[in-house]
Amino acid sequence: MRRTFSFTISALRPRRTAATRAIGKLPRVRKRLNRFRGGGTVGQNVDVTRPLTRRPGRPPGGQLDVSRDAVLDAAERVIARDGANASIDAIAAEAGVTKPIVYDRVGSRADVATALAERLSERMAVAARAALDGRGFTRSSLASFIEANLRTVVDHRDLFLYVTGGTTDQTSLGRLVLAEQSTAPLSLALVSWRKRVGLDPSVADSWAYGMVGMLQMASLWVIGSTSADPRVVADQLAELLWFGLVGERRPD
């Protein structure tokens, strides 16, 4: 009789089906949902129409909504504010995104520096073309070319230091990007001038790179000096270069 009673009670117990197991998990599901949405407690109603909070840079659907240029704009603002040692973390925060998004849109610090070097070189090229455009190649236009480059560097001091700093490979690449843009208008002016005076124009590229290389080192000195005047330095460098270019020699 005792065994029959035990069997009867066991038979009356509800069977745990998939549905009853799901119902038993509801409190935990509700708790997690409330915690994920940032509001409510267990037992409270949850506003299921409230949009889920997504990480910066990821709108509904999970697609990136920040452009490469927006990240680079943020990088320039951070560098102008914090200096040449600006970090990827600070750039990501300024752009309102996470570091992985910075890496996805631009790349590592070296990639950011290279992209910013391209931006800076474009500004230097615009200034250089304006200094040489329609003036011919004279000592005066050479001085204007040098001054235009120096003032662009002074106006973007920390950006210049950022793109030419870092590791050895990164430094070389940043300087090369700047040089390639700056030498183009200078090389064209040299070719035109050498042809006009009946001299070999094939030296234009090597001379242009040599002059711009000297100019980059002079730029580092100018932005680190408290007394160097870009116009005075430009005139002094133009004097050095011009007498070498026209072939005048002083007696030993």
Buried (B, 14 or more C-beta within 10 A) or exposed (E): EEEEEEEEEEEEEEEEEEEEEEEEEEEEEBBEEBEEBEEBEEEEEEEEEEEEEEEBBBEEEEEEBBEEEBBBBBBBBBBBEBEBEBEBEBBBBBBEBBEEBBBBBBBEBBBBBBBBBBBBBEBBBBBBBBBBEEBEBBBBBBBBBBBBBBBBBBEBBBBBBBBBBBEEEBBEBBBEBBBBBBBBBBBBBBBBBBEEEEBEBEBBBEBBBBBBBBBBEBBEEBBEEEEBEBEEBBBBBBEEBBEEBEEEEEEE
